[in-house]
Amino acid sequence: MTNGNDTRRRGVWGTIRHVAASDRLAGLIMLSFAFLGLILANLPATAHMFETIAETHIAVPRTNLDLPVGHWAQDGLLTIFFLTVGLDLKQELTTGSLANPKAAAVPMLCAVGGMVTPPILFTAVTALLAQYGPGPAGSLVLTTTGSEIPFAEMARGWAVPTATDIAFSLAVLAIFARALPGAIRAFLMTLATVDDLLAIILIAVFFSALNAWYWFIGIAACAVVWYVLVRMRRVPWPLVAVVGILAWVMMFEAGVHPTLAGVLVGLLTPAREVHGESTPRADRYAGKLQPFSALLALPVFALFATGVHFESLTPALMLSPIVIALIVALVVGKPLGIMATAWLSTHLFGLKMAKGLRVRDMFPAACACGIGFTVAFFIASLAYDNPELSAEARFGVLVGSLIAAAISGVLLSRQSKRYEREAASRV
């Protein structure tokens, strides 16, 4: 009887891990939760209940930790996602695509180009709308409420369209581009990994309000203890968990966004085999955390991130200046920045693409990089104090990401079929 129960448990856990490992399934689950949040927050029958749950405060006694449920999803659960990002980054920097900067130079530079161009377009579009759109010069009018927003306040969202959602972009590749060469997926993986690293730096630099210096001593102490513990032959997991939680609390108290604690401890985990183990610990731990990140942290975060109430959820929302600016930044800015950087780095600076790839081959994948989603939602909630702006920014990210996904899906499908025809003709 016990063996049967153990087998069923292993079977269930195996199924969960299989779903979490599938870019396609995990992406669809997260997208479903995002739409669910939008619906629950705006249906008259559920809007009040959803808002009550999201705004219910949960406090930790004798600390400053007193956050609503929606913020616990953003600041607490999302740390699991950032921990997996940190572990993946450490592995890529040590033995993966970023271990050889010369070989990865083009996608690394493309990540920079893909992050610089969208804020320029976002700022340019909002400036034009502020100058020539409805309302007084220098202000933008939100179409749903009629609120007048100064350009300077709207421009604070410049960082929202900078990041690519690696999970969703790879999900689009998995659905529409099965016949593409592995070099295109590797290019996108490298680009998105560097994009993650740059987004982490951006959050740390622009969205932190530093408090008392002594908290940083605590963060450093936690980092040292974590570094030692995860290199022991037998890792004391209860103690490791306590140190990780303390690092999160120290980050929170220091004014640095606490999710970055996950990145910090992830980067301090060994990415080479130790004590005769067959696989690196960073890679192994990332694999074990993936189900919790993909099927718990990200869906719950998406539920509350898109669960914003609009006074009027109508087609007029599509004409909101911030929605228009974000759509342009994500759908046009991302591929424009990536392709321009790829062309310049190969034609003017003599860098090489992966064998068999041309710059134009990357355009469909570059369009997939316009899928912002997770980190874009996150930055939107950090960039705007005005709840109207924050809500419309998240709606803009959702719409822009869906348009980018649709365009890249069509282009990738056509590209994949072309590769299939070429492969068949060679047989």
C-alpha positions in Angstrom: 0.0 0.0 0.0 2.8 2.4 0.9 4.7 1.6 -2.3 1.5 2.3 -4.3 1.1 5.7 -2.6 4.8 6.5 -3.2 4.4 5.6 -6.8 1.3 7.8 -7.2 3.1 10.7 -5.5 6.1 10.3 -7.8 3.7 10.1 -10.7 1.9 13.3 -9.7 5.2 15.2 -9.0 6.6 13.9 -12.3 3.6 15.3 -14.1 4.0 18.6 -12.3 7.7 18.8 -13.3 6.9 17.9 -16.9 4.3 20.7 -17.1 6.6 23.2 -15.5 9.5 22.3 -17.8 7.3 22.8 -20.9 7.7 26.4 -22.0 4.4 26.1 -23.9 2.3 24.8 -21.0 3.8 27.0 -18.3 3.3 30.1 -20.6 -0.3 29.3 -21.3 -1.0 28.7 -17.6 0.5 32.1 -16.7 -1.4 33.8 -19.5 -4.7 32.2 -18.3 -4.1 33.5 -14.7 -3.3 37.0 -16.2 -6.7 37.0 -18.0 -8.4 35.6 -14.9 -7.1 38.5 -12.8 -8.3 41.0 -15.3 -11.8 39.4 -15.5 -12.2 38.9 -11.7 -11.2 42.5 -11.0 -13.7 43.9 -13.5 -16.8 41.7 -13.3 -19.4 43.3 -11.0 -20.1 40.0 -9.3 -16.4 39.4 -8.3 -14.7 42.8 -8.3 -15.4 43.6 -4.7 -14.3 40.2 -3.4 -11.1 40.2 -5.5 -10.2 43.7 -4.3 -10.9 42.7 -0.7 -8.6 39.7 -1.0 -5.8 41.7 -2.8 -5.9 44.5 -0.2 -6.1 42.3 2.9 -3.0 43.0 5.0 -0.8 40.2 6.4 1.7 41.4 9.0 4.7 39.7 10.6 4.7 40.5 14.3 7.4 42.8 15.7 8.7 43.8 12.2 7.9 46.4 9.6 6.5 43.7 7.3 2.8 44.6 6.9 1.8 44.1 3.2 -1.5 43.4 1.4 -1.9 40.0 -0.2 -1.2 41.5 -3.7 2.1 42.8 -2.5 3.1 39.6 -0.9 2.6 37.9 -4.3 4.8 40.6 -5.9 7.5 41.0 -3.2 7.4 37.5 -1.6 6.3 34.8 -4.1 8.1 36.4 -7.0 11.4 36.0 -5.1 11.2 32.3 -6.1 11.2 33.3 -9.7 14.1 35.7 -9.2 16.0 32.9 -7.3 15.6 30.6 -10.4 16.8 33.5 -12.6 19.8 34.0 -10.3 20.7 30.3 -10.5 20.2 30.2 -14.2 22.4 33.3 -14.6 25.2 31.7 -12.5 25.1 28.6 -14.6 25.1 30.5 -17.9 28.0 32.7 -16.7 30.0 29.8 -15.5 29.5 27.0 -18.1 26.7 28.2 -20.4 26.2 30.6 -23.3 27.7 33.6 -21.4 30.9 31.7 -20.4 32.5 32.7 -23.7 31.8 36.4 -24.1 33.4 36.5 -27.6 31.0 33.8 -28.9 28.0 35.4 -27.2 29.0 39.0 -28.1 26.3 39.6 -30.8 23.2 38.4 -28.7 24.7 40.2 -25.6 24.9 43.5 -27.6 21.5 42.8 -29.0 20.1 42.6 -25.5 21.5 46.0 -24.8 20.0 47.4 -28.0 16.7 45.8 -27.3 16.6 47.5 -23.9 17.7 50.9 -25.0 15.3 51.5 -27.9 11.9 50.8 -26.3 12.3 53.6 -23.6 13.3 56.0 -26.4 10.2 55.2 -28.4 8.0 55.2 -25.3 9.3 58.7 -24.3 9.0 60.0 -27.8 5.4 58.8 -28.3 4.3 60.2 -24.9 6.0 63.5 -25.7 4.2 63.8 -29.0 0.9 62.9 -27.5 1.5 65.4 -24.7 2.2 68.1 -27.3 -0.4 67.4 -30.0 -2.9 65.1 -28.3 -6.2 66.1 -26.5 -5.8 68.3 -23.4 -3.5 71.1 -22.6 0.1 71.1 -24.0 2.4 69.2 -21.7 -0.3 66.9 -20.3 -1.8 63.6 -21.4 -5.5 62.7 -21.0 -6.4 59.2 -19.9 -9.3 58.1 -22.2 -11.2 56.1 -19.6 -11.4 58.7 -16.8 -10.4 62.0 -18.4 -7.6 62.5 -15.9 -4.9 64.9 -17.0 -1.4 63.5 -16.4 1.7 65.7 -16.7 4.2 64.4 -19.2 6.9 64.2 -16.5 4.8 61.8 -14.5 3.9 59.7 -17.5 7.5 59.5 -18.5 8.4 57.7 -15.3 7.3 54.5 -17.0 10.2 54.6 -19.4 11.6 51.4 -17.9 8.4 49.4 -18.3 9.0 48.1 -21.8 12.7 47.3 -21.4 12.5 43.6 -20.3 11.8 40.5 -22.4 9.8 37.7 -20.7 12.0 34.6 -21.4 9.3 32.1 -20.5 6.8 33.5 -22.9 9.2 34.2 -25.8 10.4 30.6 -25.6 6.8 29.4 -25.3 6.1 31.1 -28.6 9.1 29.4 -30.2 8.0 26.1 -28.8 4.5 26.5 -30.3 5.2 28.0 -33.7 8.8 27.1 -34.5 9.6 23.5 -34.1 11.7 23.2 -37.2 14.0 26.2 -36.6 17.7 25.5 -36.1 18.9 25.3 -32.5 21.1 28.3 -33.1 18.1 30.6 -33.2 16.8 29.3 -29.9 20.3 29.6 -28.4 20.5 33.2 -29.7 17.2 34.0 -28.0 18.2 32.3 -24.8 21.5 34.2 -24.6 19.7 37.5 -25.4 17.0 36.9 -22.9 19.4 35.9 -20.2 21.4 39.1 -20.6 18.2 41.0 -20.7 17.2 39.5 -17.3 20.6 40.5 -15.9 20.2 44.1 -17.2 16.6 44.3 -15.9 17.8 43.2 -12.4 20.5 46.0 -12.5 17.8 48.5 -13.6 15.5 47.6 -10.8 18.3 47.8 -8.2 19.5 51.2 -9.5 16.3 53.0 -10.3 13.6 51.5 -8.1 15.3 51.3 -4.7 15.1 53.8 -2.0 18.0 53.1 0.3 17.5 53.2 4.0 20.0 52.8 7.0 23.4 51.6 6.0 23.6 48.9 8.7 21.0 46.7 6.9 23.6 46.3 4.1 26.0 44.8 6.7 23.2 42.2 7.4 22.8 41.5 3.7 26.6 41.0 3.3 26.6 38.6 6.3 23.7 36.6 4.9 25.5 36.4 1.6 28.7 35.1 3.2 26.8 32.5 5.3 24.8 31.3 2.2 28.1 31.1 0.2 29.6 28.8 2.8 26.5 26.7 3.5 25.7 25.8 -0.1 29.3 24.5 -0.6 29.2 22.1 2.3 29.2 18.4 1.5 25.8 18.0 3.3 23.8 21.2 2.9 21.8 22.0 6.1 18.6 23.1 4.3 16.7 24.4 7.3 19.6 26.8 8.1 19.9 27.7 4.4 16.2 28.6 4.3 16.5 30.8 7.4 19.5 32.6 5.8 17.5 33.1 2.6 14.6 34.6 4.5 16.8 36.8 6.5 18.5 38.1 3.3 15.0 38.9 2.0 14.1 40.8 5.2 17.4 42.7 5.1 16.8 43.7 1.5 13.3 44.9 2.4 14.5 46.9 5.4 17.4 48.4 3.4 15.1 49.7 0.7 16.4 47.5 -2.0 13.6 45.5 -3.7 13.5 42.3 -1.7 13.0 40.0 -4.7 16.6 40.8 -5.6 17.6 38.7 -2.6 16.8 35.7 -4.7 19.1 36.8 -7.4 21.9 37.5 -4.9 21.9 34.1 -3.3 21.4 32.4 -6.7 24.5 34.0 -8.0 26.4 32.8 -4.9 25.5 29.1 -5.5 28.2 26.9 -7.1 27.8 26.3 -10.8 30.5 23.6 -11.1 30.5 20.1 -9.7 31.6 19.9 -6.0 32.3 16.9 -3.7 32.2 14.5 -6.6 28.6 15.3 -7.6 27.6 14.6 -11.2 25.8 17.9 -11.8 26.3 21.5 -10.7 24.3 22.5 -7.7 23.0 25.7 -9.4 21.6 23.7 -12.3 20.1 21.1 -10.0 18.5 23.6 -7.6 17.0 25.6 -10.5 15.4 22.4 -11.8 13.9 21.6 -8.4 12.6 25.2 -8.0 11.2 25.4 -11.5 7.8 23.9 -10.7 7.3 26.3 -7.8 8.3 29.3 -10.0 6.4 28.4 -13.1 3.2 26.9 -11.6 2.9 28.9 -8.3 4.9 32.1 -8.1 4.4 33.4 -11.7 0.7 32.5 -12.0 -0.3 34.0 -8.7 1.8 37.1 -9.4 0.1 37.4 -12.9 -3.3 37.0 -11.2 -2.7 40.0 -8.9 -0.6 42.0 -11.4 -3.4 42.2 -14.0 -6.2 42.2 -11.4 -6.7 46.0 -11.6 -10.1 47.5 -11.7 -11.0 50.0 -14.5 -13.9 52.3 -14.2 -14.7 51.5 -17.8 -13.1 48.5 -19.5 -14.0 49.5 -23.1 -12.3 49.8 -26.5 -11.5 53.4 -25.5 -8.8 52.0 -23.2 -6.8 51.0 -26.3 -6.6 54.8 -27.2 -5.0 55.6 -23.8 -1.7 57.4 -24.4 0.2 55.1 -22.1 -1.3 52.0 -23.8 -0.4 53.3 -27.2 3.2 54.2 -26.1 3.8 50.8 -24.6 2.4 49.0 -27.6 4.8 51.0 -29.9 7.7 50.4 -27.5 7.2 46.6 -27.2 6.0 45.8 -30.7 8.3 48.1 -32.7 11.0 49.1 -30.2 12.2 45.7 -29.2 12.8 44.2 -32.7 14.1 47.5 -34.0 16.7 47.7 -31.3 17.7 44.1 -31.6 17.9 44.0 -35.4 19.8 47.4 -35.7 22.3 46.2 -33.1 22.8 42.9 -34.9 23.4 44.6 -38.2 25.8 47.2 -36.8 27.8 44.6 -34.8 28.2 42.3 -37.7 28.6 44.8 -40.6 30.5 47.6 -38.9 32.3 45.9 -36.0 33.2 42.6 -37.6 31.5 40.3 -35.0 30.1 37.0 -36.1 26.7 35.4 -35.8 26.4 31.7 -35.0 27.4 29.4 -37.9 24.6 29.3 -40.6 22.7 32.3 -39.2 22.2 35.7 -41.0 21.0 38.8 -39.3 17.6 38.7 -41.2 17.0 35.2 -39.8 16.6 36.7 -36.4 13.7 39.0 -37.1 10.9 36.6 -36.1 12.7 35.8 -32.8 13.4 39.5 -32.3 9.6 40.2 -32.6 9.1 37.6 -29.8 11.3 39.7 -27.6 8.5 42.3 -27.5 6.7 40.0 -25.1 7.3 41.9 -21.8 4.9 40.4 -19.3 6.4 39.3 -16.0 9.2 41.9 -15.4 7.3 44.6 -17.3 4.3 44.1 -15.0 6.6 44.3 -12.1 8.3 47.5 -13.2 5.0 49.1 -14.0 3.9 48.6 -10.3 7.2 50.1 -9.2 7.3 53.1 -11.6 3.9 54.6 -10.9 2.4 55.7 -7.6 -0.8 56.8 -9.4 -3.1 53.7 -9.4 -4.7 54.8 -12.7 -1.4 55.0 -14.5 -0.2 51.7 -12.9 -3.4 49.9 -14.0 -3.3 51.3 -17.6 0.5 50.6 -17.9 -0.1 46.9 -17.0 -3.0 46.7 -19.5 -0.7 48.2 -22.1 2.0 45.6 -21.3 -0.6 42.8 -21.7 -1.9 44.1 -25.0 1.5 44.9 -26.4 2.9 41.5 -25.4 -0.1 39.7 -27.0 0.4 41.7 -30.3 4.1 40.9 -30.2 3.3 37.2 -29.6 0.8 37.1 -32.5 3.2 38.8 -34.9 6.2 36.6 -33.9 4.0 33.5 -34.0 3.0 34.1 -37.6 6.5 35.0 -38.7 8.1 32.0 -36.8 5.5 29.6 -38.3 6.4 30.8 -41.8 10.1 30.6 -41.1 9.8 27.1 -39.6 7.9 25.9 -42.7 10.6 27.3 -45.0 13.2 25.4 -43.0 11.1 22.3 -43.3 10.9 22.6 -47.1 14.6 23.3 -47.4 15.3 20.2 -45.2 12.9 18.0 -47.3 14.5 19.2 -50.6 18.0 18.1 -49.4 16.8 14.6 -48.7 
